[in-house]
Amino acid sequence: MDSAATDPFDISRFQAGRDRLASLAYRLLGSATDAEDAVQDAFLHWQAADRQHIKVPEAWLTKVTTNLCLDRLRSAQARRERTAGAWLPEPLLDGDPMLGPADTFEQRESVSLALLTLMERLSPAERAVYVLREAFSYGHAEIAEILDITESASQQHLHRARRRVTAARRSGGEVDPASARGIIEEFLAAATSGRTERLVALLTDNATAVSDSNAAGVATRLLRYDTPQRIAAVVRAGFKPTDTKRRPAGGMPAIHYALVNGGPAILFVHGDQVIGSTMFDIVNGKIATLHGIAAPNRLARLTEAWRQHEPDAPLITQW
């Protein structure tokens, strides 16, 4: 390897933009682990490139990272994983640099669990154009250069992506943080008290719940519930009082309120380990979607961030 490949100045230029590249990759892939791998691959490309002829490093790295992500989305393995019904986005605790820019509603929404899940309905090219335009404010000429397509094709991809997202989205605008926390506290109170009818009242008429039901980390199909009554029954079953003799070793996990991917969530914490998370999408004062994730490989980065976090007192320690 020549000396240019390890030039400290060139490495520092890459590191200066690493968080932005990671936040781009996360939006494209929905996985922090895959995003980190894509950014590391981009760094290897950067090291191997003739950097003296790269006029705008940020543009060059954005192009390389985006196309590395598209290669992953188009790979046979990714298609199998994402169409097998066992895929959910990897949740990130608020403050994680991988969540990236959050100055506009579009930027904040682009990392919500609801939108990351919806974007699975888009083709890789549509997803890339949507993210580059909505979250990073690139113009169509810049997007065309990044993706090696025409400006007209970029505009068409964006139009189709927006139409598909809008058709599936259940958005009532941003939720006031205090109101969101109040709704989640009411949800927990109803769940632990056995008031199933109150749980139903907190859900929209077309509410859905999706869970990986996967504490062992083994690929399995997602569990889906599509009526308020069914969701309430499943939630209530999960919060039924546990007999002392049947409680797990080490005691019950504490339940903490948190912001995950910009939205309200509850985390099930045992010691310093997050063993489960439920994220909520609130529309017009009611819960429209619940995403439950328990697979350890999907919670590793969130757990690491939690260990460095100063949490509020838990909402519940026993039930």
C-alpha positions in Angstrom: 0.0 0.0 0.0 1.5 3.4 -0.9 1.9 6.3 1.5 -1.1 8.2 0.0 -3.4 5.3 1.1 -2.6 6.0 4.8 -2.3 9.8 4.6 -3.6 11.0 8.0 -5.1 14.1 6.4 -7.2 12.0 4.0 -8.3 9.7 6.8 -9.4 12.7 8.8 -11.4 14.0 5.8 -13.2 10.7 5.7 -13.8 10.6 9.4 -15.2 14.2 9.3 -18.1 13.0 7.1 -18.5 9.5 8.6 -21.6 10.2 10.7 -23.3 11.7 7.7 -22.5 8.7 5.6 -23.7 6.4 8.3 -27.0 8.2 8.7 -27.5 8.0 4.9 -26.7 4.3 4.9 -29.0 3.6 7.8 -31.9 5.3 6.1 -31.3 3.3 3.0 -30.8 -0.1 4.7 -32.8 0.2 7.9 -30.0 -1.6 9.8 -27.3 0.0 11.8 -25.1 -3.1 11.4 -25.4 -3.1 7.7 -24.9 0.7 7.6 -21.6 0.4 9.5 -20.5 -2.3 7.1 -21.4 -0.1 4.1 -19.5 2.9 5.5 -16.4 0.7 6.2 -16.5 -0.5 2.6 -16.7 3.1 1.4 -13.6 3.8 3.5 -11.8 1.0 1.7 -12.8 2.5 -1.6 -11.6 5.9 -0.4 -8.2 4.4 0.6 -7.8 2.7 -2.8 -8.9 5.7 -4.9 -6.6 8.2 -6.6 -7.8 11.0 -4.2 -5.8 13.7 -5.9 -8.3 13.6 -8.7 -11.4 13.7 -6.5 -12.5 17.3 -6.6 -15.4 17.1 -4.1 -14.8 14.3 -1.5 -18.2 14.7 0.0 -20.0 14.1 -3.3 -17.7 11.2 -4.2 -18.2 9.5 -0.9 -22.0 10.0 -1.0 -22.1 8.4 -4.4 -19.9 5.4 -3.3 -21.9 4.8 -0.1 -25.2 5.1 -1.8 -24.3 2.6 -4.5 -22.8 0.2 -2.0 -26.1 0.3 -0.1 -28.1 -0.3 -3.3 -25.9 -3.3 -4.0 -26.8 -4.7 -0.6 -30.6 -4.0 -1.2 -30.4 -5.8 -4.6 -28.4 -8.8 -3.3 -30.1 -12.2 -3.3 -29.5 -12.6 0.5 -31.2 -9.2 1.3 -34.2 -10.1 -0.9 -34.6 -13.4 0.9 -34.3 -11.8 4.3 -36.6 -8.9 3.6 -39.3 -10.9 1.8 -39.4 -13.8 4.2 -41.6 -11.8 6.6 -39.0 -11.7 9.4 -37.5 -8.2 8.8 -38.0 -5.1 10.9 -35.8 -1.9 11.0 -33.1 -1.8 13.7 -34.2 0.7 16.4 -31.9 3.4 17.6 -32.0 5.4 20.8 -32.4 9.2 20.3 -29.1 10.9 20.3 -27.5 8.2 18.2 -25.4 10.0 15.5 -26.6 7.5 13.0 -30.1 9.1 13.1 -28.4 12.1 11.4 -30.0 15.4 10.4 -33.3 16.2 12.2 -33.9 19.8 11.4 -37.0 19.3 9.3 -40.1 17.2 9.7 -39.1 15.2 6.6 -35.7 14.4 8.1 -37.2 13.3 11.4 -39.8 11.2 9.7 -37.3 9.5 7.5 -35.9 7.5 10.4 -39.2 6.7 12.1 -39.8 3.0 12.4 -43.1 3.4 10.5 -41.5 5.1 7.5 -38.5 2.7 7.4 -40.9 -0.1 7.3 -43.0 1.5 4.6 -39.9 2.1 2.5 -39.6 -1.7 2.1 -42.4 -1.3 -0.5 -40.1 0.8 -2.7 -37.6 -0.4 -5.2 -34.0 0.2 -4.3 -33.8 3.1 -6.8 -37.0 4.7 -5.5 -35.8 4.3 -1.9 -32.4 6.0 -2.8 -34.0 8.9 -4.5 -36.6 9.4 -1.7 -33.9 9.4 1.0 -31.5 11.7 -0.9 -34.3 14.2 -1.7 -36.4 14.1 1.4 -33.7 13.6 4.1 -30.6 15.2 2.6 -32.2 17.8 0.2 -30.2 16.8 -2.9 -31.5 18.3 -6.1 -32.4 16.0 -9.0 -29.3 16.9 -11.0 -27.1 15.8 -8.0 -29.2 12.6 -7.5 -28.9 11.8 -11.2 -25.1 12.0 -10.8 -25.0 9.9 -7.7 -27.2 7.1 -9.2 -26.0 7.4 -12.8 -29.5 8.1 -14.1 -31.2 11.0 -15.9 -32.8 13.9 -14.0 -36.1 12.8 -15.5 -35.7 9.3 -14.1 -34.9 10.8 -10.7 -38.1 12.8 -10.8 -40.1 9.8 -11.8 -38.6 7.6 -9.0 -39.4 10.4 -6.5 -43.0 10.7 -7.7 -43.6 7.0 -7.5 -42.0 6.8 -4.0 -44.0 9.6 -2.6 -47.2 8.2 -4.0 -46.5 4.8 -2.5 -45.5 6.2 0.9 -48.5 8.6 1.0 -50.9 5.8 0.2 -49.7 3.6 3.0 -48.7 6.3 5.6 -50.9 7.0 8.6 -49.7 10.4 9.7 -51.4 12.9 11.8 -48.3 15.2 11.9 -45.8 15.4 14.7 -46.9 14.5 18.2 -46.2 16.8 21.2 -43.6 14.9 23.4 -45.6 15.4 26.6 -48.8 14.2 24.9 -47.0 11.2 23.5 -45.6 10.2 26.9 -49.1 10.7 28.5 -50.6 8.3 26.0 -47.9 5.7 26.6 -48.3 5.9 30.4 -52.1 5.5 29.9 -51.4 2.5 27.7 -49.2 0.8 30.3 -51.8 1.6 33.1 -54.5 -0.1 31.0 -52.3 -3.0 30.1 -51.3 -3.8 33.7 -54.7 -3.2 35.2 -56.6 -5.6 32.9 -58.8 -2.9 31.4 -58.9 -4.4 27.9 -61.7 -2.1 26.9 -59.5 0.9 27.7 -56.7 -0.5 25.6 -59.0 -0.8 22.7 -60.1 2.8 23.2 -56.5 4.0 23.0 -56.0 2.4 19.5 -57.1 3.6 16.2 -59.8 1.6 14.4 -57.2 0.4 11.9 -54.4 -0.2 14.3 -51.7 -2.8 13.6 -49.1 -4.4 15.7 -46.0 -6.3 14.4 -43.6 -8.2 16.6 -40.5 -10.4 15.9 -41.4 -12.6 18.9 -37.8 -13.5 18.7 -35.8 -13.3 21.9 -33.6 -16.1 20.7 -32.4 -14.2 17.6 -33.4 -17.0 15.2 -35.1 -15.9 12.0 -38.9 -16.4 12.2 -41.9 -14.9 10.6 -43.2 -11.7 12.1 -46.4 -11.9 14.2 -49.0 -9.4 13.0 -52.3 -8.3 14.6 -54.7 -6.2 12.7 -57.6 -5.3 14.9 -57.8 -3.2 18.1 -59.4 -6.1 20.0 -56.8 -8.6 19.0 -54.0 -6.2 19.8 -55.5 -5.4 23.2 -55.8 -9.1 24.0 -52.2 -9.8 23.1 -50.9 -6.8 25.1 -53.0 -7.8 28.1 -51.7 -11.3 28.0 -48.1 -10.0 28.0 -48.8 -7.9 31.1 -50.7 -10.4 33.2 -49.4 -10.5 36.8 -46.7 -13.1 37.1 -46.7 -15.6 40.0 -43.6 -15.1 42.2 -42.5 -18.7 41.6 -42.7 -18.3 37.9 -40.8 -15.0 37.6 -37.6 -15.1 35.5 -34.3 -15.4 37.2 -33.0 -12.1 38.4 -36.5 -10.6 38.6 -38.8 -8.8 36.1 -37.4 -6.3 33.7 -38.1 -2.7 34.4 -40.0 -0.8 31.8 -38.6 2.6 30.8 -40.0 5.3 28.6 -37.7 6.4 25.8 -37.5 8.1 22.5 -36.5 5.7 19.8 -36.1 6.8 16.2 -37.7 10.0 17.1 -40.8 8.5 18.5 -42.2 7.3 21.8 -41.2 3.8 23.0 -41.0 1.6 26.0 -37.9 -0.4 26.7 -37.8 -3.6 28.8 -34.5 -3.4 30.7 -33.0 -6.2 32.7 -29.9 -5.0 34.6 -28.2 -2.9 31.9 -29.5 -5.0 29.0 -32.4 -3.9 26.8 -34.2 -7.2 26.2 -37.2 -5.8 24.4 -38.6 -2.6 22.8 -41.9 -1.5 21.7 -42.2 1.6 19.4 -45.5 3.5 19.0 -46.8 5.5 16.1 -49.4 8.0 17.3 -52.0 9.5 15.0 -54.5 12.1 16.2 -54.1 11.2 19.8 -54.4 7.4 19.4 -51.9 4.6 18.8 -51.9 3.5 15.2 -48.9 1.1 15.1 -46.9 -0.9 17.5 -43.5 -2.4 16.5 -42.1 -4.9 19.0 -38.5 -6.1 18.7 -36.8 -8.6 21.0 -34.1 -10.2 18.9 -30.8 -9.4 20.6 -29.0 -8.8 17.3 -31.5 -6.0 16.6 -31.1 -4.4 20.0 -27.3 -4.5 20.4 -26.6 -0.9 19.4 -29.6 0.4 21.3 -28.4 -1.5 24.4 -24.9 0.0 24.1 -26.4 3.5 23.9 -28.7 2.8 26.8 -25.7 1.9 29.0 -24.2 5.3 28.4 -27.6 7.0 28.9 -29.0 8.6 32.2 -32.5 7.2 32.2 -35.5 8.5 34.1 -37.0 6.3 36.8 -38.8 3.3 35.3 -42.5 3.6 34.6 -43.0 0.0 36.0 -40.7 -2.4 37.9 -43.3 -5.1 38.7 -46.5 -6.4 37.2 
